[in-house]
Amino acid sequence: MQCILTRVDFDLYYGGEAFSVEQPQSFTCPYCGKMGYTETSLQEHVTSEHAETSTEVICPICAALPGGDPNHVTDDFAAHLTLEHRAPRDLDESSGVRHVRRMFHPGRGLGGPRARRSNMHFTSSSTGGLSSSQSSYSPSNREAMDPIA
């Protein structure tokens, strides 16, 4: 049996006290029951000790996160930890070199100034439809028009 303290139970037991860096949350390995792991140390432990284990377990980190799923079952816990709970600093390569792929986005300033469309001005016709005219109104005439009429 897996014993997990969910976030709701944590708040109930500790009366809403917030945990801080000085009091990090402690996780238990769902495979062997060893206690006292942080998110990072739990991932390291599972990767080194239980990499080939495929027993279905509930993720204790998912259960403890605010808004997390206390019933998230996975049969590849090591992969789940790597994909879902890896810290952002772990995503950096150890050599410190990052490979950045640049994407071209049309109109974002890389190809010089973007051609702007001329302002379109619309007038209502006697049939009730709209027709466009490019230069029949100056800005001062537009402001004088009643936009609701």
Helices and strands as residue ranges (DSSP letters): H 7-13, H 39-49, E 57-58, H 60-64, E 73-74, H 77-84, G 88-91, E 121-124, E 130-133, H 139-144
